[in-house]
Amino acid sequence: MKSQTINEIENIIGYAFKNKVLLERAFIHSSYAHEKNVESYDRLEFLGDGVLGLVIAEKLYTCGNDEGDMTEKRSRIVSTVPLEELSENLGLNKYILFGAGERKQTHTRRKVLADVVEAIIGGIYLDGGYEKAKDFIYKHLNDRIKEVLFGDVNENPKGALQEYCQARKLGNIEYRVLSKSGTHHEPYFVVGAFLNDKEMSRGEGSRIKEAEKISATKALKKIIQTQK
C-alpha cells in the first residue's frame, strides 16, 4: 500500500499505527496473499475476533448480566452483520486487496467485510495494546453496543431472531398459525416459529403478532443454547 492510502485508512479508523505493516496486512485477502507470496489477514482476524469477544464480554459482565443473557447479547453484538455494516459505512471495502481471480467473485465478499474489521482490531491490539483496541471497538460499535445492552430485546424479538440466524447462516425463520380458538371478538392464537421447517417454539396470544413475538423470544433462547 502507498503511504497516502495508509494515512487515509488511519484517518478513517481513528488510529495511527506505529507498525504500518500490521495495518496493510489487515487488508490482504488470502487470494492476494497466495499470488504475491505474502501473509494474509487470517491470523490477525483470528486474534481480533478473540479481542472483540473479550471486550464485549467484559462490558456485559460489568453491566451485571447473567450468563445466559451475556451469551445472547454478546452473540448479537459481535455477529458478522454489524461488522459488515461498519466496514461498508467506513468505506473500508475499497481498500481490500484481492487476487485476480477473487476480484471477479462477489458471493464471498460479505464475510470478508467483517473479517477485515476483526483483522484491524487484531492489528491495533498488537500495535497499541488492549486499551487501544477497546477504544476502537467502543468508538465504532458504540451504537450497536448501546442498542443491545440498553434496548429491550423483547421489543423486537423477531428481528433479533432473524439477525442471529442470518449472521450464523442457520437458515430461514417462518411463523405459522397452528391453531385458532375462542370467539370472533376474543380469538386465541397459537403460533409456531420454524427454522428450516423444524418447529423451534410456540407462542400464544389474542393477536397473531403477539403470539409471534412470544414464539420468537422462546426460539431465540433455545437456538442460542444449542449453539454453545
C-alpha positions, -999 to +999 in steps of 0.1 A: +000+000+000+011+035-007+017+058+023-011+080+012-035+051+013-024+040+047-029+076+060-064+076+046-073+044+064-058+056+096-079+088+094-110+067+088-105+043+117-091+069+141-058+051+150-023+057+137-002+025+135+034+025+147+039-006+126+023+001+093+028-035+081+001-046+105-024-022+090-016-032+055-018-069+064-053-064+078-065-058+042-047-087+025-072-114+014-059-149+012-063-149-026-039-119-029-015-133-003-013-166-024-005-146-056+021-123-040+035-148-015+028-126+015+008-131+047-029-126+046-051-111+073-063-145+085-042-147+117-049-111+126-086-118+121-085-147+144-068-126+171-092-097+166-122-120+169-109-130+203-101-095+214-136-083+203-153-111+222-133-103+253-141-066+252-178-072+248-178-100+275-160-076+299-186-049+292-215-073+297-200-086+330-197-050+344-234-044+335-244-072+358-260-095+332-264-132+340-246-159+320-275-167+296-282-130+289-245-123+284-242-151+258-272-139+239-262-102+239-225-109+230-237-130+200-258-101+187-230-075+192-201-095+176-221-111+148-210-106+112-239-083+103-229-052+124-192-057+114-201-059+077-222-027+081-193-010+099-169-019+071-192-006+045-201+026+064-164+035+069-157+027+032-130+001+042-142-023+014-125-003-013-091-009+003-092-047+005-066-064-017-079-094-036-062-118-060-070-115-097-094-145-096-112-134-064-118-099-078-143-114-102-163-131-074-189-114-052-205-143-033-179-143-005-175-106-001-199-101+028-179-122+053-147-106+041-160-072+052-164-085+088-131-103+086-113-071+078-128-052+108-116-081+131-082-080+115-079-043+122-088-050+158-062-076+160-036-053+144-044-025+169-041-049+198-006-059+186+004-024+178-010-004+207-023-029+233-057-040+247-069-005+257-063+009+222-082-020+207-110-014+232-111+023+223-116+014+186-144-011+194-162+014+216-158+042+191-171+023+161-195-002+176-209+020+204-243+025+189-246-013+184-235-020+220-260+005+234-288-009+213-282-044+226-273-036+261-299-010+269-326-018+245-353-043+255-348-075+234-385-082+239-394-051+219-383-068+187-376-105+193-385-114+157-358-090+144-332-103+169-340-139+160-338-132+122-305-114+127-290-141+148-299-168+123-287-147+094-254-140+109-247-177+115-263-189+083-286-212+102-314-209+077-348-193+073-373-184+101-410-188+094-441-183+116-472-205+112-506-202+129-510-237+144-545-232+158-571-206+164-598-208+191-621-185+211-648-163+197-647-137+169-644-109+194-619-128+216-598-150+194-568-170+207-539-180+185-511-205+188-482-196+165-451-217+159-416-205+150-400-228+124-363-229+115-358-247+081-393-262+086-384-275+121-406-262+149-385-244+175-411-230+198-447-219+202-463-187+214-499-180+224-519-148+225-550-129+215-533-115+184-511-133+159-483-107+162-483-111+199-480-149+196-453-145+171-432-123+194-436-148+223-426-176+200-396-157+186-383-150+222-385-186+231-369-197+198-340-173+202-332-186+237-334-222+225-312-217+194-286-198+215-284-227+239-279-252+211-251-231+197-230-230+228 
